[in-house]
């Protein structure tokens, strides 16, 4: 019987693992890999305390930090994928993976999410060569450049607002009408460097060693094909899918399958289960926020475990 099982090995899972070890909580970290979405980034410039680090190096440092403190208290079960978490009445939880079944008093879910990828011709070939899924990570590389944002929701407009601080121009493309909050849309579109295209569908990415342009078409009430916009980068914000399938039906999820949490403690609707990071319904999703939320959860879990004893 573990005191705690942490599911996930990104910044949130690693932060929780370090704190669990330091508090001498009998813990298992179950993670397919360490690093989370950051592994896809060539360079991360907003991980506090490190001016610049590659995604792969960040993943390595997270794992090394956990291993350094693990001692006799934290077991790392890398390469395992959780398929189900079950509540055992008055006796904790069972966590089933592709390799084993574990029993624990408490659970912290830090499995993050995966960004929905742009699925058009050229998108895969130019990923990391002008196509990016992280404005916070890659935006500063395109200072004084013309860029495109794909996505008409709040995330798309928030990304555009961020890029306007240093890009020469930002053009936002939405497949339908804008879905972001009206006040956000109005504020962002008021910037003279901002352009927008609604009812526009991306068709193809063109370039040589790097992105050069985007081919798109406009649909009703417009009807235009083979339109082209020159751009130095394409920032994709078309949503993401949280990895929460294994607790669906056990904890309360929002309409997008994020785990609903109490922002004060990171507790979920199920006593004994906490969640932190991109898998939650938190307003903002970034590495530093995920790590902080996990530490907050760990502090609360520590108190709860002492109440149980």
C-alpha positions in Angstrom: 0.0 0.0 0.0 1.5 3.3 -1.1 0.6 6.6 0.7 0.5 8.3 -2.7 0.7 7.5 -6.4 1.6 10.3 -8.7 0.4 9.7 -12.3 2.5 11.7 -14.9 6.1 12.8 -15.3 5.9 16.3 -16.5 6.8 19.4 -14.5 3.9 18.9 -12.2 4.6 15.2 -11.6 8.3 15.8 -11.0 7.7 18.7 -8.6 5.3 16.6 -6.6 7.8 13.7 -6.6 10.5 15.9 -5.2 8.3 17.2 -2.5 6.9 13.8 -1.6 10.5 12.5 -1.2 11.5 15.4 1.0 8.4 14.9 3.2 9.1 11.1 3.3 5.8 10.0 1.8 5.8 6.5 0.5 5.2 7.3 -3.1 5.2 5.8 -6.6 5.5 7.9 -9.7 3.9 6.2 -12.7 4.9 7.9 -16.0 5.3 6.8 -19.6 8.2 9.3 -19.9 9.4 12.4 -18.0 9.1 15.8 -19.5 5.5 16.2 -20.8 4.7 18.4 -23.8 8.0 20.3 -23.3 9.9 17.5 -24.9 8.6 18.8 -28.3 10.3 22.2 -27.8 13.7 22.9 -29.2 14.2 25.7 -26.7 12.3 26.8 -23.6 13.0 30.3 -22.3 10.4 30.7 -19.6 11.3 27.9 -17.2 12.2 30.0 -14.2 15.8 29.8 -13.2 17.0 28.7 -16.6 17.4 31.3 -19.4 17.2 28.7 -22.1 16.9 24.9 -22.1 15.8 22.3 -24.7 12.8 20.2 -24.1 14.9 17.0 -23.9 17.3 18.6 -21.4 14.4 19.8 -19.3 12.9 16.3 -19.3 16.3 14.8 -18.2 16.7 17.4 -15.4 13.2 16.7 -14.1 13.9 13.0 -13.9 17.4 13.5 -12.3 15.9 15.9 -9.7 13.4 13.3 -8.6 15.9 10.5 -8.6 18.3 12.6 -6.5 15.8 12.9 -3.7 13.9 9.6 -4.2 15.8 7.6 -1.6 13.7 4.9 0.0 10.5 6.8 -0.3 9.8 7.4 -4.0 9.7 4.6 -6.6 9.9 5.6 -10.2 7.9 3.4 -12.5 8.8 4.7 -15.9 7.4 3.2 -19.1 4.0 2.4 -17.6 0.7 3.8 -18.7 -2.3 4.0 -16.4 -5.5 2.5 -17.8 -7.8 2.8 -14.8 -8.1 4.2 -11.3 -10.7 2.6 -9.0 -12.0 3.7 -5.6 -12.1 0.9 -3.0 -14.6 1.9 -0.3 -12.8 2.9 2.9 -9.6 1.4 1.6 -8.0 3.8 -0.9 -7.6 3.3 -4.6 -6.4 0.7 -7.1 -4.3 2.0 -10.0 -4.1 -0.3 -13.0 -1.3 0.1 -15.6 -0.2 -1.9 -18.6 2.2 -3.8 -16.3 0.7 -4.1 -12.8 -1.9 -3.0 -10.3 -1.0 -0.8 -7.3 -2.8 0.1 -4.2 -2.6 3.6 -2.6 -4.2 5.8 0.0 -4.2 8.9 -2.3 -3.7 9.8 -5.9 -2.3 12.9 -7.6 -3.1 13.2 -11.4 -0.6 15.2 -13.4 -0.9 13.6 -16.8 -1.2 16.9 -18.8 -2.7 17.1 -22.2 -1.7 16.8 -25.8 -2.2 19.6 -28.3 -4.4 19.0 -31.3 -2.1 19.1 -34.3 -2.7 20.9 -37.5 -3.7 18.2 -40.0 -3.0 19.7 -43.4 -0.5 19.2 -46.2 3.0 20.4 -45.1 2.1 20.8 -41.4 4.0 17.8 -40.2 7.1 18.6 -42.4 7.4 22.1 -41.0 6.7 21.4 -37.3 9.6 23.0 -35.5 10.5 24.9 -38.7 8.0 27.7 -38.4 5.0 25.7 -37.2 4.8 25.9 -33.4 2.3 25.0 -30.6 3.8 27.2 -27.9 3.8 31.0 -28.1 5.4 31.3 -24.7 8.2 29.1 -25.8 8.8 30.2 -29.3 7.2 33.7 -29.8 10.3 35.8 -29.0 12.2 34.1 -31.9 9.9 35.9 -34.3 10.4 39.5 -33.1 9.7 42.0 -35.9 8.3 39.1 -38.1 4.9 38.6 -39.7 3.2 35.6 -38.1 -0.1 33.7 -38.3 -2.2 32.3 -35.5 -4.7 29.5 -36.3 -7.6 29.3 -33.8 -10.6 31.5 -33.1 -11.1 30.7 -29.4 -9.8 32.3 -26.3 -6.4 30.5 -26.6 -6.0 31.8 -30.2 -6.7 35.4 -29.2 -4.6 35.2 -26.1 -1.7 33.9 -28.2 -2.2 36.7 -30.6 -2.2 39.3 -27.8 1.1 37.8 -26.6 2.7 37.9 -30.0 1.6 41.5 -30.7 4.1 42.6 -28.1 7.0 41.8 -30.3 5.9 40.6 -33.8 5.6 43.0 -36.8 2.1 41.8 -37.6 -0.2 39.0 -36.4 -3.0 37.5 -38.6 -5.5 35.3 -36.8 -7.4 32.7 -38.9 -10.6 31.0 -37.6 -12.4 28.2 -39.3 -15.8 29.8 -38.3 -16.9 32.8 -36.4 -14.7 33.9 -33.5 -15.5 31.9 -30.3 -13.4 33.9 -27.9 -15.0 36.2 -25.3 -16.3 39.4 -27.1 -14.3 41.7 -24.9 -11.1 39.8 -25.7 -11.8 39.9 -29.4 -12.5 43.6 -29.4 -9.4 44.4 -27.4 -7.0 42.3 -29.6 -8.5 43.4 -32.9 -8.1 47.0 -31.9 -4.3 46.7 -32.2 -3.1 48.2 -35.5 -0.7 45.4 -36.0 -3.6 42.8 -35.8 -5.4 41.3 -38.8 -8.1 38.6 -38.7 -9.9 36.2 -41.1 -13.0 34.4 -40.0 -14.6 31.5 -41.9 -11.1 30.6 -43.3 -9.8 27.1 -43.5 -6.0 26.4 -43.7 -5.2 24.1 -46.7 -1.5 23.8 -47.1 1.8 25.1 -45.6 4.5 26.1 -48.1 8.2 26.8 -47.5 11.8 25.5 -48.1 13.9 25.0 -45.0 11.4 27.1 -43.1 7.7 28.2 -43.4 7.2 30.8 -46.1 3.4 31.0 -46.5 0.0 29.5 -45.8 -2.6 28.5 -48.4 -6.2 28.8 -47.2 -9.8 29.1 -48.5 -12.8 31.0 -47.3 -16.2 29.5 -46.9 -19.7 30.8 -46.5 -20.6 33.6 -46.5 -17.4 33.9 -48.5 -16.3 31.6 -51.4 -12.7 31.9 -52.3 -10.0 29.2 -52.9 -6.2 29.1 -53.2 -5.6 32.3 -51.1 -2.1 32.8 -49.8 -0.7 34.7 -46.9 3.1 35.2 -46.5 4.3 34.4 -43.0 7.4 33.6 -41.0 5.7 31.4 -38.5 2.3 29.7 -37.8 1.2 29.4 -34.2 -1.5 26.7 -33.8 -4.1 27.0 -31.1 -6.9 24.6 -32.1 -7.4 23.0 -28.7 -5.9 20.2 -26.7 -7.0 16.8 -25.3 -6.4 16.3 -21.6 -5.2 12.8 -20.6 -8.0 12.0 -18.1 -9.7 9.0 -19.6 -8.6 6.7 -16.7 -10.6 8.8 -14.1 -13.6 9.6 -16.3 -16.6 8.7 -14.2 -14.6 8.7 -11.0 -14.0 12.5 -10.7 -15.9 15.4 -12.1 -14.8 16.6 -15.5 -15.7 19.7 -17.4 -17.1 19.6 -21.0 -13.6 19.4 -22.4 -12.6 16.5 -20.1 -10.4 18.6 -17.8 -10.5 17.5 -14.2 -12.4 20.1 -12.1 -10.3 21.1 -9.0 -10.5 23.4 -6.0 -7.8 26.0 -6.9 -7.0 26.4 -3.2 -5.9 22.8 -2.6 -6.1 21.1 -6.1 -8.6 18.6 -4.6 -11.0 16.9 -7.1 -14.6 15.9 -6.5 -13.5 12.5 -5.2 -11.9 12.6 -1.7 -8.4 11.2 -1.9 -7.7 12.4 -5.5 -5.9 15.6 -6.4 -5.0 16.9 -9.8 -2.5 19.5 -11.1 -1.3 20.9 -14.4 -2.7 20.9 -17.9 -5.1 18.0 -17.2 -7.1 20.3 -14.9 -9.6 23.1 -15.5 -7.1 25.7 -14.3 -7.4 29.0 -16.3 -3.8 29.0 -17.4 -1.6 26.1 -18.5 2.2 26.5 -18.4 5.1 24.5 -17.0 5.7 26.9 -14.0 2.0 27.0 -13.1 1.8 23.2 -13.3 4.7 22.7 -11.0 3.3 25.2 -8.5 -0.1 23.7 -8.5 1.5 20.2 -7.9 3.4 21.6 -4.9 0.2 23.1 -3.6 -1.5 19.7 -4.0 1.4 17.9 -2.3 1.2 20.1 0.7 -2.5 19.4 1.1 -1.9 15.6 0.6 0.7 15.6 3.3 -1.7 17.2 5.8 -4.5 14.7 4.7 -2.2 11.7 5.2 -1.4 12.9 8.7 -5.1 13.2 9.4 -5.5 9.6 8.2 -2.8 8.2 10.5 
